[in-house]
C-alpha cells in the first residue's frame, strides 16, 4: 500500500497541507463508545469540537481490515479531490 504522506501534486504536499496539518497536537484518544441496537454510535463531544462536526454533516465511513474504521468529513475529502483535479488539469510549470 502506498503512503499518502509523501504524495505530492505539483508543488504542494496536499496531504500535509490539506488533510493533516501538523501545527498542533494531532493524536487524540477520545475514550470508547458503545454500539447501539441499530448500529449507531455517539461521537464524543471533544471529537466533534476538534473536527468541527455539526448536526447534518455527512461523514464517510472508511475501513481497512487490518487497521480499522475511520470517519472523514465528506466536505474535507471533496476539497482534497478538487485540489487534485485542479492540479492535474494544468500542465506542470
C-alpha atoms as an extended CHARMM CRD file, in Angstrom:
* protein
*
        93  EXT
         1         1  UNK       CA              0.0000000000        0.0000000000        0.0000000000  PROA      1               0.0000000000
         2         2  UNK       CA              1.3610000000        3.4560000000       -0.9180000000  PROA      2               0.0000000000
         3         3  UNK       CA              1.5490000000        6.0510000000        1.8600000000  PROA      3               0.0000000000
         4         4  UNK       CA             -0.2670000000        9.2770000000        1.0280000000  PROA      4               0.0000000000
         5         5  UNK       CA              2.0560000000       11.2190000000        3.3670000000  PROA      5               0.0000000000
         6         6  UNK       CA              4.6510000000       11.5530000000        0.6350000000  PROA      6               0.0000000000
         7         7  UNK       CA              2.1860000000       12.1720000000       -2.2070000000  PROA      7               0.0000000000
         8         8  UNK       CA              2.7460000000       15.4930000000       -3.9210000000  PROA      8               0.0000000000
         9         9  UNK       CA              0.5890000000       17.1230000000       -6.5330000000  PROA      9               0.0000000000
        10        10  UNK       CA              2.5570000000       19.7730000000       -8.3990000000  PROA      10              0.0000000000
        11        11  UNK       CA              4.4040000000       21.9290000000       -5.8920000000  PROA      11              0.0000000000
        12        12  UNK       CA              2.0100000000       21.2630000000       -2.9880000000  PROA      12              0.0000000000
        13        13  UNK       CA              2.0700000000       18.4700000000       -0.4460000000  PROA      13              0.0000000000
        14        14  UNK       CA             -1.7140000000       18.0540000000       -0.4150000000  PROA      14              0.0000000000
        15        15  UNK       CA             -1.9220000000       15.5370000000        2.3830000000  PROA      15              0.0000000000
        16        16  UNK       CA              0.1540000000       17.5660000000        4.8320000000  PROA      16              0.0000000000
        17        17  UNK       CA             -1.3930000000       20.9090000000        3.9490000000  PROA      17              0.0000000000
        18        18  UNK       CA             -4.9900000000       19.8550000000        3.3870000000  PROA      18              0.0000000000
        19        19  UNK       CA             -5.7560000000       16.7020000000        5.3530000000  PROA      19              0.0000000000
        20        20  UNK       CA             -3.2070000000       16.5050000000        8.1570000000  PROA      20              0.0000000000
        21        21  UNK       CA             -1.6780000000       19.8720000000        9.0290000000  PROA      21              0.0000000000
        22        22  UNK       CA              0.7670000000       19.3220000000       11.8990000000  PROA      22              0.0000000000
        23        23  UNK       CA              0.7840000000       22.7150000000       13.6040000000  PROA      23              0.0000000000
        24        24  UNK       CA             -0.6220000000       21.4080000000       16.8910000000  PROA      24              0.0000000000
        25        25  UNK       CA             -1.4550000000       18.2020000000       18.7520000000  PROA      25              0.0000000000
        26        26  UNK       CA             -2.7360000000       15.7570000000       16.1280000000  PROA      26              0.0000000000
        27        27  UNK       CA             -3.2030000000       12.4960000000       18.0320000000  PROA      27              0.0000000000
        28        28  UNK       CA             -6.1920000000       12.0050000000       20.3370000000  PROA      28              0.0000000000
        29        29  UNK       CA             -7.8660000000        9.2500000000       22.3140000000  PROA      29              0.0000000000
        30        30  UNK       CA            -11.4860000000       10.1890000000       22.9120000000  PROA      30              0.0000000000
        31        31  UNK       CA            -12.4620000000        7.1730000000       25.0020000000  PROA      31              0.0000000000
        32        32  UNK       CA            -14.8090000000        4.4130000000       23.9620000000  PROA      32              0.0000000000
        33        33  UNK       CA            -18.3170000000        4.3510000000       22.5350000000  PROA      33              0.0000000000
        34        34  UNK       CA            -20.9530000000        1.6490000000       22.6690000000  PROA      34              0.0000000000
        35        35  UNK       CA            -22.6970000000        0.5000000000       19.5140000000  PROA      35              0.0000000000
        36        36  UNK       CA            -26.4750000000        0.6580000000       19.9640000000  PROA      36              0.0000000000
        37        37  UNK       CA            -29.0200000000       -1.9020000000       18.8020000000  PROA      37              0.0000000000
        38        38  UNK       CA            -29.3900000000       -0.1030000000       15.4630000000  PROA      38              0.0000000000
        39        39  UNK       CA            -25.6240000000        0.1080000000       14.8940000000  PROA      39              0.0000000000
        40        40  UNK       CA            -25.3590000000        3.7450000000       15.9580000000  PROA      40              0.0000000000
        41        41  UNK       CA            -22.5960000000        5.3780000000       17.9670000000  PROA      41              0.0000000000
        42        42  UNK       CA            -22.2750000000        8.8050000000       19.5680000000  PROA      42              0.0000000000
        43        43  UNK       CA            -19.1630000000       10.7240000000       18.5370000000  PROA      43              0.0000000000
        44        44  UNK       CA            -17.7000000000       12.2340000000       21.7350000000  PROA      44              0.0000000000
        45        45  UNK       CA            -18.2320000000       15.9900000000       22.1700000000  PROA      45              0.0000000000
        46        46  UNK       CA            -14.4910000000       16.7680000000       22.2240000000  PROA      46              0.0000000000
        47        47  UNK       CA            -14.0250000000       14.9320000000       18.9000000000  PROA      47              0.0000000000
        48        48  UNK       CA            -16.9650000000       16.8090000000       17.3490000000  PROA      48              0.0000000000
        49        49  UNK       CA            -15.4930000000       20.1120000000       18.5030000000  PROA      49              0.0000000000
        50        50  UNK       CA            -11.9300000000       19.3930000000       17.3380000000  PROA      50              0.0000000000
        51        51  UNK       CA            -13.0820000000       18.1580000000       13.9140000000  PROA      51              0.0000000000
        52        52  UNK       CA            -15.9270000000       20.7010000000       13.6130000000  PROA      52              0.0000000000
        53        53  UNK       CA            -18.5900000000       18.0280000000       13.1680000000  PROA      53              0.0000000000
        54        54  UNK       CA            -22.0680000000       19.5510000000       13.2730000000  PROA      54              0.0000000000
        55        55  UNK       CA            -25.5660000000       18.0160000000       13.0710000000  PROA      55              0.0000000000
        56        56  UNK       CA            -26.3480000000       17.2800000000        9.4290000000  PROA      56              0.0000000000
        57        57  UNK       CA            -22.6920000000       16.9170000000        8.3540000000  PROA      57              0.0000000000
        58        58  UNK       CA            -22.0110000000       13.9860000000        6.0710000000  PROA      58              0.0000000000
        59        59  UNK       CA            -19.2640000000       11.6090000000        7.1790000000  PROA      59              0.0000000000
        60        60  UNK       CA            -17.6690000000        8.9420000000        5.0350000000  PROA      60              0.0000000000
        61        61  UNK       CA            -17.0070000000        5.6290000000        6.7510000000  PROA      61              0.0000000000
        62        62  UNK       CA            -13.7320000000        4.1550000000        5.5360000000  PROA      62              0.0000000000
        63        63  UNK       CA            -12.4210000000        0.7410000000        6.5000000000  PROA      63              0.0000000000
        64        64  UNK       CA             -9.2960000000       -1.3370000000        6.3490000000  PROA      64              0.0000000000
        65        65  UNK       CA             -9.4460000000       -4.9350000000        7.6040000000  PROA      65              0.0000000000
        66        66  UNK       CA             -6.0230000000       -4.6180000000        9.2290000000  PROA      66              0.0000000000
        67        67  UNK       CA             -6.2090000000       -1.0370000000       10.5200000000  PROA      67              0.0000000000
        68        68  UNK       CA             -9.8700000000       -0.4990000000       11.3950000000  PROA      68              0.0000000000
        69        69  UNK       CA            -12.5640000000        2.0720000000       10.6790000000  PROA      69              0.0000000000
        70        70  UNK       CA            -12.1510000000        5.8140000000       10.0920000000  PROA      70              0.0000000000
        71        71  UNK       CA            -14.6650000000        8.6370000000        9.7760000000  PROA      71              0.0000000000
        72        72  UNK       CA            -13.8900000000       11.5160000000        7.4080000000  PROA      72              0.0000000000
        73        73  UNK       CA            -15.9580000000       14.6240000000        6.7850000000  PROA      73              0.0000000000
        74        74  UNK       CA            -17.1810000000       14.4440000000        3.2010000000  PROA      74              0.0000000000
        75        75  UNK       CA            -16.5550000000       18.1480000000        2.5600000000  PROA      75              0.0000000000
        76        76  UNK       CA            -12.8720000000       17.7970000000        3.5290000000  PROA      76              0.0000000000
        77        77  UNK       CA            -12.4520000000       14.9150000000        1.1120000000  PROA      77              0.0000000000
        78        78  UNK       CA            -14.2890000000       16.8250000000       -1.6250000000  PROA      78              0.0000000000
        79        79  UNK       CA            -11.9290000000       19.7850000000       -1.2210000000  PROA      79              0.0000000000
        80        80  UNK       CA             -8.9360000000       17.4330000000       -1.3380000000  PROA      80              0.0000000000
        81        81  UNK       CA            -10.2710000000       15.8180000000       -4.5410000000  PROA      81              0.0000000000
        82        82  UNK       CA            -10.9290000000       19.2510000000       -6.0770000000  PROA      82              0.0000000000
        83        83  UNK       CA             -7.3120000000       20.3000000000       -5.4620000000  PROA      83              0.0000000000
        84        84  UNK       CA             -6.0740000000       17.0960000000       -7.0990000000  PROA      84              0.0000000000
        85        85  UNK       CA             -8.3280000000       17.6210000000      -10.1240000000  PROA      85              0.0000000000
        86        86  UNK       CA             -7.3530000000       21.2710000000      -10.4180000000  PROA      86              0.0000000000
        87        87  UNK       CA             -3.6460000000       20.4420000000      -10.3130000000  PROA      87              0.0000000000
        88        88  UNK       CA             -3.9520000000       17.6830000000      -12.9240000000  PROA      88              0.0000000000
        89        89  UNK       CA             -5.8700000000       19.8890000000      -15.3490000000  PROA      89              0.0000000000
        90        90  UNK       CA             -2.9470000000       22.3300000000      -15.6290000000  PROA      90              0.0000000000
        91        91  UNK       CA              0.3630000000       21.4500000000      -17.2590000000  PROA      91              0.0000000000
        92        92  UNK       CA              3.3730000000       21.4240000000      -14.9380000000  PROA      92              0.0000000000
        93        93  UNK       CA              5.1090000000       24.7620000000      -14.6710000000  PROA      93              0.0000000000
